[in-house]
């Protein structure tokens, strides 16, 4: 997840891409940061949008809609095939991947690994530009 206003970003990794995994990841991040954003912007992944309709309309997946309503946040969606709308999250994901997952991790316990990702990322509010490495950011 990327929070462009504060330039913070959070990552969780999971064994599969089932619908529950992204929702679990968001719940862990919300607990860790101590709150839920008022609105969030999403890509059109199946875990979130069951169907993309013309314009900004989406048919939300049942699981995501229950998750969103329970946590009381609004959801906005990127337009299909519009990578320019996702620059913040794509850039943050690339930067995080380069700096926290550069060496392929061996994960014995996903819960502990994700807890470590939250702790390491929480102390880090680096501004990432395309191609930045950790050494560039510390200079």
C-alpha positions as CSV (number, residue, x, y, z in Angstrom):
1,X,0.0,0.0,0.0
2,X,1.2,3.5,-0.8
3,X,0.2,6.6,1.1
4,X,1.3,9.4,-1.3
5,X,0.5,12.3,1.1
6,X,3.0,11.1,3.8
7,X,5.2,9.3,1.3
8,X,5.0,6.1,3.4
9,X,4.4,2.7,2.0
10,X,3.8,-0.7,3.5
11,X,4.2,-4.2,2.1
12,X,3.0,-7.7,3.1
13,X,3.8,-10.9,1.3
14,X,1.7,-14.0,1.2
15,X,2.0,-17.6,-0.1
16,X,-0.9,-17.2,-2.6
17,X,-3.0,-14.5,-4.3
18,X,-6.4,-15.7,-3.1
19,X,-8.9,-13.0,-2.2
20,X,-8.2,-13.3,1.5
21,X,-4.5,-12.5,1.2
22,X,-4.7,-8.8,0.1
23,X,-7.5,-8.2,2.6
24,X,-5.4,-9.8,5.4
25,X,-2.4,-7.7,4.3
26,X,-4.5,-4.5,4.4
27,X,-5.9,-5.4,7.8
28,X,-2.4,-6.0,9.2
29,X,-1.2,-2.6,7.8
30,X,-4.2,-0.8,9.2
31,X,-3.6,-2.3,12.7
32,X,0.1,-1.5,12.5
33,X,-0.5,2.2,11.5
34,X,-3.3,2.5,14.0
35,X,-6.1,3.6,11.6
36,X,-7.8,3.3,8.3
37,X,-7.6,5.9,5.5
38,X,-10.8,7.7,4.7
39,X,-10.5,6.8,1.0
40,X,-8.2,4.4,-0.8
41,X,-7.4,4.0,-4.5
42,X,-7.2,0.5,-6.0
43,X,-6.2,-1.2,-9.2
44,X,-8.8,-3.4,-10.7
45,X,-7.6,-6.7,-9.3
46,X,-10.1,-9.6,-8.9
47,X,-9.7,-9.6,-5.1
48,X,-11.3,-6.1,-5.1
49,X,-13.3,-5.6,-8.3
50,X,-15.3,-8.6,-9.5
51,X,-16.3,-6.7,-12.6
52,X,-15.1,-3.5,-14.3
53,X,-18.0,-1.6,-15.9
54,X,-17.8,1.5,-18.1
55,X,-16.4,4.6,-16.5
56,X,-15.7,4.5,-12.8
57,X,-18.3,1.9,-11.9
58,X,-17.2,-1.4,-10.5
59,X,-18.9,-4.4,-9.1
60,X,-17.0,-5.1,-5.9
61,X,-16.2,-8.6,-4.8
62,X,-18.3,-9.6,-1.8
63,X,-15.3,-10.2,0.4
64,X,-13.8,-6.8,-0.4
65,X,-17.1,-5.0,0.0
66,X,-17.6,-6.5,3.5
67,X,-14.0,-5.6,4.4
68,X,-14.5,-2.0,3.2
69,X,-17.9,-1.5,4.9
70,X,-16.6,-2.9,8.2
71,X,-13.7,-0.6,8.2
72,X,-15.7,2.3,6.8
73,X,-13.5,3.6,4.0
74,X,-14.3,4.7,0.5
75,X,-12.8,3.1,-2.6
76,X,-11.7,4.7,-5.8
77,X,-10.5,2.8,-8.8
78,X,-7.9,3.3,-11.5
79,X,-9.0,3.3,-15.1
80,X,-8.1,0.1,-16.9
81,X,-4.9,0.3,-18.9
82,X,-3.9,3.6,-17.3
83,X,-0.6,3.0,-15.6
84,X,-0.1,6.7,-15.2
85,X,-2.7,6.7,-12.5
86,X,-0.8,4.2,-10.4
87,X,2.6,5.9,-10.4
88,X,2.9,6.4,-6.6
89,X,2.1,2.8,-5.7
90,X,4.1,1.3,-8.6
91,X,7.1,3.5,-7.6
92,X,6.8,2.7,-3.9
93,X,6.5,-1.1,-4.7
94,X,9.6,-1.0,-6.9
95,X,11.6,0.9,-4.3
96,X,10.5,-1.4,-1.5
97,X,11.2,-4.5,-3.6
98,X,14.7,-3.3,-4.4
99,X,15.6,-2.4,-0.8
100,X,13.8,-5.0,1.2
101,X,13.6,-8.0,-1.1
102,X,16.7,-7.6,-3.2
103,X,18.0,-10.9,-1.9
104,X,15.3,-13.6,-2.4
105,X,14.2,-14.2,1.2
106,X,13.7,-17.7,2.6
107,X,10.5,-17.5,4.5
108,X,9.7,-20.1,7.1
109,X,6.9,-18.1,8.9
110,X,5.0,-15.6,6.8
111,X,3.6,-14.0,10.0
112,X,7.0,-13.2,11.4
113,X,8.3,-12.1,8.0
114,X,5.4,-9.7,7.5
115,X,5.8,-8.4,11.1
116,X,9.5,-7.7,10.3
117,X,8.5,-5.9,7.0
118,X,6.1,-3.6,8.9
119,X,8.7,-2.8,11.5
120,X,11.5,-2.1,9.0
121,X,9.2,0.0,6.7
122,X,7.7,2.0,9.6
123,X,11.1,3.6,10.4
124,X,11.6,4.5,6.7
125,X,9.9,7.4,4.9
126,X,12.3,7.6,2.0
127,X,11.3,9.3,-1.2
128,X,11.9,6.9,-4.0
129,X,12.4,7.9,-7.6
130,X,12.6,5.4,-10.5
131,X,15.9,3.5,-10.2
132,X,16.8,4.6,-6.7
133,X,18.7,2.1,-4.5
134,X,19.1,2.2,-0.7
135,X,22.6,3.6,-1.2
136,X,21.2,6.5,-3.3
137,X,18.7,7.3,-0.6
138,X,21.2,7.3,2.2
139,X,23.6,9.6,0.4
